[in-house]
Amino acid sequence: MRLEEWKQIPLFMCIRKGAKMANIEEKVEKLIKPVVEELGYSLYDVEYVKEGKDYFLRIFIDNEKGINLEDCEKVTNSINDMLDKEDYIKTEYFLEVSSPGIERVLRKDEHLLQNIR
């Protein structure tokens, strides 16, 4: 990418992730989004990261009423078998389902737009 092109990209978009990990995130998001929405939640984000020697697949869900432990458990139970069946991730990983939290990361254009209105 040329310098002129980088100047036109918002700063929050400049963080790059490995193509393989980003591809896994996209596949997982596409797979689980209908299930999460059917349960009454919105899928805020999917993050696949390596921390130390461990891999984590983090699913962030949201709801106008907020998210509690039972909500996270419900989503986990609904998507766990789907993820195992599709087998997008060949290595061992930890599945975490949570709310994006009060200090949520704005990784997508839609996140930024939702927070500047």
Phi, psi and omega in degrees: 000137179279158182303321180299323179290322180296326180296336183271352181268130178303147183305319183293347180269356186277351178283122183253147179235155178305142184300321182295317180291320178295322178296319177297316179301316180296316180296315180296316180301314180297323181290314190266342185306313180299323181291315180299316180292325177296330178281353177099016180242165171253145177272106184284315183193161173231131181227127176243115186223157172250127178233112186066234179264357186255149175253144180230132170253112183251126179249122180252121180245158180217164182198147180301331181274354184097175183237135175238180184299322180295323177297315180296320179295318180299315180292316178304311181296330182279333184254343186303309181294324178299314180296319178296320181294314181289330173055045178293329184254116186275343180262164177291139180211163176258131176265125177235130175241128181204177172279161176289345177082171183291327179258051184298146178278135178263093184260344185237158178304318182297327177296316180296314181299321180294334186258002177248001179274000000 
